[in-house]
Amino acid sequence: MIDGWETAQGQARTPRCRLHGAPDNANLVVRMVLEELGAEYDFVHVDRVASEQKSETYRQLNPQGLIPVLEWPGQDAPVFETGAIVLMLVDHHRRLAPVQEAPERGRFLKWLFFLSNTLHADLRISFKPHRYFPAKDQSGVFAAALRKRIDSGFQLLERELVAKEGPFLLGPDPGCLDFYAAACARWAQIYGNCGRWDLGSSPGLRRVFERLECRPAVKRACEMELIAGAPFTRPVPVTLAREQKHYVDRYNQP
Ligand SMILES: N[C@@H](CCC(=O)N[C@@H](CS)C(=O)NCC(=O)O)C(=O)O
């Protein structure tokens, strides 16, 4: 038994973890998973207006200075990387993903890694192409190429859905892959990519996302992430001003 996973009576218990994030950042994926699992957790707001994620204190949690981080009782270090956090949670709870012995395990892992290291990674770059391609006169070309890659990524998911007849990515029940894909689709339609990609050529994914939008756990997660409306099929950006107002009102301090 790992430290912190036992009650005083020696019974196993679900650890209470601590999620560090900011509204509508990658912690949205983790939050949806936590809410769907009914896990207990605390949320620590990282102030992006003050670039808190780049502070020395935050870098002790994630030396990359990136959001999210999950602190997990009993682990010898905070966990960063959205995919890793999600995998830890679903494996611990043995829900929202095939267990290790299941024949769908390989299929699950390959799409989880695809979401994490290809689709999500491309999206990240598309928000800030200048960080990767400093020549300003060429960055439009670079961004357009990235959007093509992102569109191809969604098309791969769409094809998988059609081939396996869904209704969700791994079959009849929603799993963490669906939540991760939904968040990526949300971000692909707004922020730096506003108006440049939509769900028009992904009717299967659109149906998945419509179903997710009806789930109480997703509604709870979105509310806490300050996301209004239909988060995946008609997404509206969360503004930093809205985020700041929320936290000033809540704690009565800027
Ligand atoms: N590969 C990382 C990417 C995380 C990421 O891009 N986080 C963004 C917010 S969604 C961030 O922290 N951005 C701050 C920055 O780039 O300075 C993961 O999956 O967790």
The ligand as an ORCA input file, in Angstrom:
! r2SCAN-3c Opt
* xyz 0 1
  N       1.793     18.564    -23.056
  C       1.179     19.314    -22.002
  C       0.690     20.630    -22.579
  C       0.066     21.497    -21.517
  C      -0.202     22.906    -22.010
  O       0.007     23.259    -23.162
  N      -0.664     23.739    -21.107
  C      -0.947     25.119    -21.432
  C      -2.356     25.482    -20.993
  S      -3.568     24.553    -21.842
  C      -0.006     26.027    -20.665
  O       0.338     25.733    -19.541
  N       0.381     27.129    -21.281
  C       1.193     28.099    -20.623
  C       2.366     28.476    -21.438
  O       2.535     27.950    -22.547
  O       3.115     29.309    -20.955
  C       0.045     18.535    -21.375
  O      -0.560     17.718    -22.060
  O      -0.228     18.708    -20.186
*
